[in-house]
Amino acid sequence: VQLDESGGGLVQAGDSLRLSCEASGGKISDFAMGWFRQAPGKEREFVAAISRSDDTTSYADSVKGRFTISVDNAKNTVNLQMNNLKPEDTAVYYCAQRFATLDMRQVTYTTPDEYNYWGQGTQVTVSS
């Protein structure tokens, strides 16, 4: 399994960005997906997650109402739409994937240890 993130960049506060993560080596519909971020000197933190069934989502309080996670099964991609960006959103953003059994298809996972596969990360910088 390989995860490739794209869409990061340098924006101003209040702008929007859309991150994408393309999964290869397996059907994304078999997996639960998540986005995490890591700022310099800080630990990796949870941002958003979506269940295997795509009908359950979870968000960190800091991004709730501004970020939206979604899956495009046709493109085998998970997206993170980020609106009203703030300087404190500056970080390297990582997508993550874990296999989910059918009986766990509506579960979201919010800690890094629960994921098996990670992308290389994409930098998001928000200037004030």
Disulfide bonds with the S-S distance in Angstrom:
Cys21-Cys95 1.89
